[in-house]
Amino acid sequence: MKQNIFKSAAIIVMSTLLVIGLNAQPRRGGQCYYKDRDFNQEQNFKRGPSCPALNLSEEQQEQMNALRIEHFKKMEPLRNKMGELRAQRRTLMSEENVDLKSVNKNIDEQTALMNKMQKLRTEHQLAVKGILNDEQEMQMSGNWPGAGMCGYGPARMRRGR
């Protein structure tokens, strides 16, 4: 009887530690702030809990949505291609006799694709800045106290993609 109680307590403790350990792990894949995001007044183009409301006008909201959709259409095929290249590289690296030329070619393709994606991101960021007035741009850039992880400023953390 005493042994059954001890076993039950041990199982409960182990289960609790397992659940706590799983919840403490970082989530993979990141969250894309642009997917399924509408730049309406309720959300006010918020990207995080510390971001201020930009108070976008109706015209700015429409322009922002158009830019977001255009950017998404350009980036999604590139993201998909990057995923394919990463999978291909894992396959190449898992072979018994690794072909260094193939791996290097794959790395070069990934680098070229990352370069293209970064240029498109920069182009998109400049287009977004072009829509905003000076005050909104200042809030987005993080050049105001309490900006935290908001906008395109230096304090912004990696978005995941």
Sequence and secondary structure as in RCSB ss.txt:
>XXXX:A:sequence
MKQNIFKSAAIIVMSTLLVIGLNAQPRRGGQCYYKDRDFNQEQNFKRGPSCPALNLSEEQQEQMNALRIEHFKKM
EPLRNKMGELRAQRRTLMSEENVDLKSVNKNIDEQTALMNKMQKLRTEHQLAVKGILNDEQEMQMSGNWPGAGMC
GYGPARMRRGR
>XXXX:A:secstr
 HHHHHHHHHHHHHHHHHHHHHHHS  SS   SSTT    TTTTT  STT       HHHHHHHHHHHHHHHHHH
HHHHHHHHHHHHHHHHHHHSSS  HHHHHHHHHHHHHHHHHHHHHHHHHHHHHHHHS HHHHHHHHT STT TT 
TTSTT      
